[in-house]
Amino acid sequence: MTATADSTPALSARGLVKTYGPVVALDGVDIDLYAGEVLALIGDNGAGKSTLVKCLTGAEIPDVGTISVAGAEVRFRRPQDARAAGIETVYQNLSLAPELDIATNLFLGREVRRRGPLGRVLRMLDHRAMRRQAEEKVGALGIRTIQNITQVVETLSGGQRQAVAIARAVAFGGRVVVLDEPTAALGVRETQQVLDVVRELRDRGLGVILISHNMPNVFEVADRIQIQRLGRAVAVVTPQTHTPAEAVAIMTGALPADSGGAS
Ligand SMILES: Nc1ncnc2c1ncn2[C@@H]1O[C@H](COP(=O)(O)OP(=O)(O)OP(=O)(O)O)[C@@H](O)[C@H]1O
């Protein structure tokens, strides 16, 4: 069978094993993420969600197993390798520089220099170009809560900071973005704003992996939900086939992995 563009996952892994001394964090995990979908990863504390995405994003190297990007096997040694393959991660701490403005944060590490000797020799930055591009990138993601691109990040609300971190992750050609608990510290309205950005990413054709303990959020925004339990991927369900209660029951082991499935 020939794989078509649609049937080849943007990012996939087979048989991932990762141990930390005696602890088996991943016990032979498969995952498939397609372009234009939101795949939620759920599981109890210690189920292996973070370890899985660390292996997928080059922050950890699996002991066993393979990872493929658009059908081609890859070996990530460090996060830069994954980033070069278009896989971006937004961690809970967001790694933004709070004392700098939004535009500068978006371009941290990829600064635009002035043309000619001013940029080449004196390394002067083209702030105007960065502000203009930052405005375009934030606007393209439909992030309406940000009005002023020169606002300092520490003065932003939690939801706005999350949006800036996501914009930075996808502004430079990312095809896959991993969001680790993006709404954990947010109020209801801010959570909705972040979920809007997540939908926007999906509608633009990116693949999104969403780690979350918040079942209403997961069921609101995910196309598919992979359930991790004790280092294994025990089931992949959808909001159409399973209720949140069934997913949680599978997650905790109260229901067998092949049960549920609203009729
Ligand atoms: N660096 C490490 N050293 C030792 N053990 C680790 C390390 N990282 C993870 N573990 C262990 O691996 C297992 C899986 O942890 P992981 O953080 O992947 O789970 P998780 O599903 O993300 O949990 P949570 O929801 O609490 O973040 C746990 O038992 C954890 O204690």
The ligand as a MOL file (V3000), in Angstrom:
LIG
                    3D

  0  0  0     0  0            999 V3000
M  V30 BEGIN CTAB
M  V30 COUNTS 31 33 0 0 0
M  V30 BEGIN ATOM
M  V30 1 N 14.4360 12.4520 35.1780 0
M  V30 2 C 13.8040 11.4440 35.7990 0
M  V30 3 N 14.4480 10.6600 36.6860 0
M  V30 4 C 13.8140 9.6380 37.2940 0
M  V30 5 N 12.5220 9.3140 37.0870 0
M  V30 6 C 11.8240 10.0710 36.2110 0
M  V30 7 C 12.4220 11.1710 35.5310 0
M  V30 8 N 11.4920 11.7180 34.7150 0
M  V30 9 C 10.3630 11.0060 34.8990 0
M  V30 10 N 10.5560 10.0130 35.8010 0
M  V30 11 C 9.5620 9.0260 36.2370 0
M  V30 12 O 8.9670 8.4910 35.0760 0
M  V30 13 C 7.5690 8.2720 35.2820 0
M  V30 14 C 6.7910 9.0310 34.2130 0
M  V30 15 O 6.8910 10.4100 34.4920 0
M  V30 16 P 6.2700 11.5610 33.5670 0
M  V30 17 O 6.7470 12.8580 34.1120 0
M  V30 18 O 6.5610 11.2510 32.1550 0
M  V30 19 O 4.7150 11.3820 33.8250 0
M  V30 20 P 3.5090 12.3680 33.4830 0
M  V30 21 O 2.4210 11.5250 32.9410 0
M  V30 22 O 3.9770 13.4980 32.6600 0
M  V30 23 O 3.0900 12.8880 34.9240 0
M  V30 24 P 2.4730 14.3070 35.4280 0
M  V30 25 O 1.0610 14.3400 34.9550 0
M  V30 26 O 2.5670 14.1920 36.9060 0
M  V30 27 O 3.3290 15.3960 34.8480 0
M  V30 28 C 7.2700 8.7100 36.7000 0
M  V30 29 O 7.2850 7.5860 37.5360 0
M  V30 30 C 8.4190 9.6520 37.0120 0
M  V30 31 O 8.6970 9.6560 38.3980 0
M  V30 END ATOM
M  V30 BEGIN BOND
M  V30 1 1 1 2
M  V30 2 1 2 3
M  V30 3 2 2 7
M  V30 4 2 3 4
M  V30 5 1 4 5
M  V30 6 2 5 6
M  V30 7 1 6 7
M  V30 8 1 6 10
M  V30 9 1 7 8
M  V30 10 2 8 9
M  V30 11 1 9 10
M  V30 12 1 10 11
M  V30 13 1 11 12
M  V30 14 1 11 30
M  V30 15 1 12 13
M  V30 16 1 13 14
M  V30 17 1 13 28
M  V30 18 1 14 15
M  V30 19 1 15 16
M  V30 20 2 16 17
M  V30 21 1 16 18
M  V30 22 1 16 19
M  V30 23 1 19 20
M  V30 24 2 20 21
M  V30 25 1 20 22
M  V30 26 1 20 23
M  V30 27 1 23 24
M  V30 28 2 24 25
M  V30 29 1 24 26
M  V30 30 1 24 27
M  V30 31 1 28 29
M  V30 32 1 28 30
M  V30 33 1 30 31
M  V30 END BOND
M  V30 END CTAB
M  END
